[in-house]
């Protein structure tokens, strides 16, 4: 087995503590810059995901309930198609 350089992080809490110590070691202006860059990266990622989601979005049809089937035209809902018994498992 190869040699490990430095201490091995064994839990999420230890990783978070090490990251906090590194962040606290930065000067205040550098901390502000790191936070601003992280915020911008997060905003860009959320915006890209939202735009990608909106491109393929098609609203699902408004399906009628069993008691609404008689009034489908008036209610503007879609009557679900019945699956033949031989197709059902």
Secondary structure, DSSP 8 states (H G I E B T S, - for coil): -----S----SHHHHHHHHHHHHHHS-HHHHHHHHHHHHHHHHHHHHHHHHHHHHS------B--GGGGGGHHHHT-B------TTT--
